[in-house]
Amino acid sequence: MTTATQRAYVKASDGVKLYTETTGDGDPIVFVHEFAGHHLAWETQVRYFSRRYRCITYQARGWPPSDVPSSADSYSQARAADDIADVIKGLGLAKAHVVGLSMG
C-alpha cells in the first residue's frame, strides 16, 4: 500500500516558513531531525509508522526548502522548540507524539 505524501509550508510564530511533509493517517507523530540533518533522514521510520500513524517531518529553519533567516537572533534552542509547537499548531493538531534525534 502506497500512502501519498502531502507537502505544505507552516508559518512559525515569527513569520519564518517551515517546509513540512505529512504521510499516513491516525494519531500524529512529528519527527524532528538533528542539527545539520534533513527531514528525509526519517524516511525509514515514516515508511513504517505511516501504516498506522500520521507521520510529519519538517525541515528546520536555516535549511531549504524552509526559510533561511539571516539574523543570528532567529536561531536558538528555545526557537527550535517553538518551531515544533508552531508546526503542530500550524497543521491544526490538538496534540502529537514528538520524536527527536540529537538536538531534535
ChimeraX attribute file (.defattr): number of C-alpha atoms within 10 A of each C-alpha:
attribute: neighborCount
match mode: 1-to-1
recipient: residues
	/A:1	4
	/A:2	9
	/A:3	12
	/A:4	9
	/A:5	14
	/A:6	11
	/A:7	13
	/A:8	14
	/A:9	19
	/A:10	20
	/A:11	19
	/A:12	19
	/A:13	15
	/A:14	11
	/A:15	9
	/A:16	18
	/A:17	22
	/A:18	26
	/A:19	22
	/A:20	22
	/A:21	17
	/A:22	22
	/A:23	22
	/A:24	22
	/A:25	14
	/A:26	13
	/A:27	14
	/A:28	22
	/A:29	21
	/A:30	22
	/A:31	24
	/A:32	25
	/A:33	22
	/A:34	15
	/A:35	12
	/A:36	9
	/A:37	16
	/A:38	16
	/A:39	19
	/A:40	15
	/A:41	14
	/A:42	18
	/A:43	11
	/A:44	9
	/A:45	12
	/A:46	22
	/A:47	14
	/A:48	12
	/A:49	17
	/A:50	22
	/A:51	16
	/A:52	12
	/A:53	16
	/A:54	18
	/A:55	27
	/A:56	27
	/A:57	25
	/A:58	27
	/A:59	23
	/A:60	27
	/A:61	21
	/A:62	16
	/A:63	17
	/A:64	12
	/A:65	15
	/A:66	19
	/A:67	18
	/A:68	15
	/A:69	14
	/A:70	9
	/A:71	7
	/A:72	7
	/A:73	8
	/A:74	14
	/A:75	13
	/A:76	10
	/A:77	10
	/A:78	8
	/A:79	16
	/A:80	17
	/A:81	12
	/A:82	15
	/A:83	24
	/A:84	20
	/A:85	17
	/A:86	18
	/A:87	24
	/A:88	21
	/A:89	17
	/A:90	16
	/A:91	15
	/A:92	9
	/A:93	12
	/A:94	8
	/A:95	12
	/A:96	16
	/A:97	11
	/A:98	15
	/A:99	12
	/A:100	12
	/A:101	12
	/A:102	9
	/A:103	13
	/A:104	17
